[in-house]
Each structure stands twice: as structure tokens, then as C-alpha cells.
Amino acid sequence: MDAATAAETFTHIRVVMGMVVSLSLARLLNGLAGIVQHPRAARIYPVHLGWVAFLFLFLVHFWWWEYRLHALPVIGFAAYLFLIAFCALFFFLCALLFPTSMQDYDSYEHYFLSRRKWFFGFLAGLLVTDIVDTALKGEEYFASLGWEYPVRTAIYVVLSLIAATTANRRYHAGFVIFALAYQLYWIFRVYDILA
């Protein structure tokens, strides 16, 4: 049997990754639509909506930068499995933002703060996985991001671990504002144009 080219393999992988990313985006959009459809079902929480915006942006950005996988000379099953797991982390984060039922909670604030250990634990895991994903694209690519990338990721992970342990509303508001602002800055400074 002839070996598939990396480009053919990437196209196949991109389809499967796209399905999982689509489920994640659908979870966020369905959750937002549910808030619009039933605004009195559970009070909204601006910090929760901030993380919804962050994850939406991160998902779209993820799909944008994964294009760089086309440059890999060979993609094996281990890399494929890793990429699907990476996508699955996004899905779990989206599912944690919008549970199947809000029956036991009177507000998204109550829900979000009660699930913060899970949410921020998965977020920290996602960020560490991103380091592995970046390394998968090659040493030259990793180095092209400079010192800021690993420092940025380490800061995000530490802030996530703190967020998992504290219910301080000011901390959570500050963290989501920082995360959104920095993510936008990072995207438009580093990833605005695919090359």
C-alpha cells in the first residue's frame, strides 16, 4: 500500500478535527441562543460570558493556526490522536460553560464558580497541550514565537490554577479581561496572516 502524502493526511485529519471544533462552537452558540431564548431561566454572569467569548476566539484561532500542520513532512497516528485529544479539550471546556441543565443553579455565576476547578483545570491542561502542539510543528516554528510564547503560556497556566482555587469575583473578572485582551493582541500581532 502506498504511503499517503503529508498533505493528503493533513486534509483527512483536518476533517476530523473540524468535526470536534464544530461541536465545540455549536455548544457555545447553542448556549448563547438559550440565554436569548430564555433570559429568565438563569441570571447571566459577565465573567461567564467573558470566558464564552475567550473560548470562541480561542477556537477560531486554533482552527486558523492548525493550518501550519500542512508543513509537517510526516504525520503519524500518535500525532493524529494527540490532535483529536487537543480538540476534545476545547469541547470539554465549552460543555463546562454551558451544562445540559441549569436546574440546580439560579445563575450562571453560581454555576460557573461551583465548576471553576474543572473549568480552569481543563484550561490549564489545554494551554500545556498547546505547547506540545506548537512543538509538533517543528523546532524552527517554536523558536519563531520567541520567549514570549512560553512565558505567556506559563502565566496563563498559573493564573488558571489560582482561578481554580479562588472564588474571588474581582480576581475572576480581572483574569477574563486580561485573557481576552491578551488573546486579541497575540492573534493580531503573531497570527494575523498565515504564511
C-alpha positions in Angstrom: 0.0 0.0 0.0 1.4 3.4 -0.9 2.0 5.9 1.9 -0.2 8.9 1.8 1.5 12.3 1.4 1.6 14.6 4.4 -0.8 16.9 2.5 -3.3 14.2 2.0 -3.0 13.1 5.6 -3.4 16.6 6.8 -6.6 17.1 4.8 -8.0 13.9 6.4 -7.0 15.0 9.9 -8.4 18.5 9.3 -11.9 17.0 8.5 -12.0 15.0 11.8 -10.6 18.0 13.8 -13.2 20.2 12.1 -16.0 18.0 13.4 -14.8 18.3 17.0 -14.2 22.0 16.7 -17.6 22.4 15.2 -19.2 20.6 18.1 -17.4 23.0 20.4 -18.5 26.1 18.6 -22.1 24.7 18.4 -22.1 24.2 22.2 -21.1 27.8 22.7 -23.6 29.2 20.2 -26.4 26.9 21.5 -25.7 28.1 25.0 -25.8 31.8 24.0 -29.0 31.1 22.0 -30.5 29.5 25.1 -29.8 32.6 27.1 -31.5 34.7 24.5 -34.5 32.3 24.2 -34.9 32.0 28.0 -33.4 35.1 29.6 -35.1 34.5 32.9 -34.1 30.8 33.2 -30.8 31.7 34.9 -29.2 35.1 35.5 -26.2 35.8 33.3 -22.8 36.5 34.7 -20.5 38.8 32.8 -17.4 36.8 33.8 -19.0 33.6 32.4 -19.8 35.4 29.1 -16.2 36.7 29.0 -15.0 33.1 29.1 -17.5 32.2 26.4 -16.1 35.0 24.2 -12.5 33.9 25.1 -13.2 30.3 24.1 -15.0 31.3 20.9 -12.0 33.4 20.0 -9.5 30.6 21.0 -11.4 28.0 19.0 -11.5 30.2 15.8 -7.8 31.0 16.4 -7.0 27.3 16.9 -8.5 26.4 13.6 -6.6 29.2 12.0 -3.2 28.2 13.3 -3.6 24.5 12.8 -3.2 25.2 9.1 0.5 25.1 9.8 0.3 21.4 10.2 0.4 21.1 6.4 4.1 21.9 6.6 4.9 18.7 8.5 6.7 16.1 6.3 5.0 13.2 8.0 2.0 12.9 10.3 1.7 9.6 12.3 -1.2 8.1 14.2 0.2 9.4 17.5 0.1 13.0 16.3 -3.4 12.4 14.9 -4.6 11.0 18.2 -3.0 13.9 20.0 -4.7 16.5 17.8 -8.1 14.9 18.4 -7.5 14.9 22.1 -6.5 18.6 21.9 -9.8 19.3 20.1 -11.6 17.3 22.8 -10.2 19.6 25.5 -11.9 22.5 23.7 -15.2 20.6 23.7 -15.0 19.8 27.4 -14.3 23.5 28.2 -17.3 24.5 26.1 -19.5 21.9 27.8 -18.4 23.2 31.2 -19.5 26.7 30.2 -22.9 25.5 29.1 -24.2 22.5 31.0 -27.0 20.4 29.7 -29.3 21.7 32.5 -29.2 24.7 34.8 -31.9 23.2 37.0 -29.7 23.1 40.2 -28.4 26.6 39.7 -30.1 30.0 40.0 -27.5 31.9 38.0 -24.5 31.4 35.7 -22.4 32.9 38.4 -23.4 30.2 40.9 -22.8 27.5 38.3 -19.5 28.9 37.0 -18.0 29.4 40.4 -19.1 25.9 41.5 -17.4 24.4 38.5 -14.3 26.6 38.4 -11.9 23.8 39.5 -13.0 21.7 36.5 -13.1 24.7 34.0 -9.7 26.2 35.0 -8.1 22.7 35.4 -9.1 21.9 31.8 -8.0 25.4 30.6 -4.5 24.8 32.2 -4.4 21.4 30.5 -5.4 22.9 27.2 -2.6 25.5 27.5 0.0 22.9 28.3 -1.2 20.8 25.4 -0.8 23.9 23.2 2.9 23.9 24.0 3.1 20.3 22.8 1.1 21.2 19.6 3.5 24.0 18.9 6.5 21.8 19.3 4.9 19.3 17.0 5.1 21.9 14.2 8.9 21.9 14.5 11.7 23.4 16.4 12.1 26.3 14.0 8.4 27.2 14.3 8.5 27.0 18.1 11.6 29.3 18.1 10.0 31.8 15.8 7.5 32.6 18.6 10.3 33.8 20.8 10.5 33.9 24.6 7.0 35.5 24.8 5.1 32.3 23.9 6.4 30.0 26.7 6.2 32.9 29.2 2.7 33.8 28.1 1.6 30.2 28.4 3.2 29.8 31.9 1.4 33.0 33.1 -1.9 31.7 31.8 -1.4 28.3 33.5 -0.5 29.9 36.8 -3.5 32.3 36.6 -5.8 29.4 35.7 -4.6 27.4 38.7 -5.2 30.4 41.0 -8.6 30.8 39.5 -9.4 27.2 40.2 -8.8 27.7 43.9 -10.4 31.1 44.5 -14.0 32.3 44.3 -12.9 36.0 44.5 -15.1 37.7 41.9 -12.6 40.6 41.3 -9.9 38.1 40.5 -12.1 36.2 38.1 -13.2 39.5 36.4 -9.6 40.7 36.1 -8.4 37.4 34.7 -11.0 37.1 32.0 -10.5 40.8 30.9 -6.7 40.1 30.8 -7.2 36.8 28.9 -9.4 38.3 26.3 -7.3 41.4 25.8 -4.1 39.5 25.5 -5.5 36.8 23.3 -6.7 39.5 20.8 -3.3 41.2 21.0 -1.5 37.9 20.4 -3.6 36.9 17.5 -3.3 40.1 15.6 0.4 40.5 16.4 1.6 37.0 15.7 -1.1 35.1 13.7 -2.9 37.8 11.6 -1.6 36.4 8.3 -1.0 32.8 7.5 2.4 32.3 5.8 
